[in-house]
Each structure stands twice: as structure tokens, then as C-alpha cells.
Amino acid sequence: MIREYRPFLRRTVPIAAALACISAASLAQPPKASPSAVEGFQGLWNLRGERMASVLDCGVFQGKHHVVCNGKRMAANELSSRMMVLSDAPQEGVYTFYEIDSSGSILFVRGTLAEGVFTFLDGGGNGEAATRVLLTFSADAFTVREERSAGGGPWTLEDERTYDRMK
């Protein structure tokens, strides 16, 4: 009678062991994403300025490689909306800054991070105007500085705004 179970055990034990390994592997936690330079932008931010008020609410997407900020801005008794997205692509080593507002303005640039400053550059080839966005970040504030250059000429300031972290 024992001989009758041996073939059954020879087939069953390896199958049971393989299923146990598969089950244990499926229960294991997925690897956590490495910290991203964009994570620090998460939170509520208030625009500095005497003539306007603006609040940005920034949240991190799952995976921690994208921060999306939605905001409202009051200037000259007119309310406008703004959305900014800051993303990193670790496999490419680049960052993307995308901004739209309710006036119809769109800004989409790619760049790098060096010494705490994100530098985004778009255009500038064949005598075209170029856009450069410098984004400087600290734990308590960040500044967005937009500059333009026509045909390789000097950079001129188009817009600069600083946001303070709300406590």
C-alpha cells in the first residue's frame, strides 16, 4: 500500500513546493521607488506679492516621479486657474516642467537638475526665440524664473514668482 503512494508523493511534493514559492513571491512587497527630486514640492504653497494672491496645492503621484500642482490666482480682481506638473524620468536623466493657465498659456520644457537648480530649455535653434525656465527649490520656498532669448541674444526676464510653503 505504501508503494502505491510513492509515485503520487514524487509528483505532489515538487508541485506543492513550487506553488509555495510562487505564493510567497506574490505576497512580497513591490520594491519602493527611490526618492525623487520632485517629491519636495508636495504641499500647499502661497505666492509672494503685493498685488495678487495665489495658492498652489501640490501632490505626488504614486511612484513619486510626478508632482501636480493646482492653483487659483487673484490678480486685478480677476480669478484665474493654473496647473503645473514637474516630472522626473530617472531612466533618461531629465526633468519635465509643464504649466497651463486659464488664459490659454502653455509652457512645456525639458531640462536637468544641477546644484539645486532645475534648468529647462526649449527652442533657440535656427534663430528662433528660446525659453529658459530656472526653478530654484528649498524646503520653505521655490522660485520660477522664465527668461527668453531671441536668436541667441541675451536672456531677458519674462516672469518671476516665488512661492512660500504654507505652515
Sequence and secondary structure as in RCSB ss.txt:
>XXXX:A:sequence
MIREYRPFLRRTVPIAAALACISAASLAQPPKASPSAVEGFQGLWNLRGERMASVLDCGVFQGKHHVVCNGKRMA
ANELSSRMMVLSDAPQEGVYTFYEIDSSGSILFVRGTLAEGVFTFLDGGGNGEAATRVLLTFSADAFTVREERSA
GGGPWTLEDERTYDRMK
>XXXX:A:secstr
 HHHHHHHHHHHHHHHHHHHHHHHHHHS        TTGGG EEEEE  SSEEEEEEEEE TTSSEEEEEEEEEE
TTEEEEEEEEEEEETTTTEEEEEEEETTS EEEEEEEEETTEEEEEEE GGG EEEEEEEEE SSEEEEEEEEEE
TT   EEEEEEEEEE  
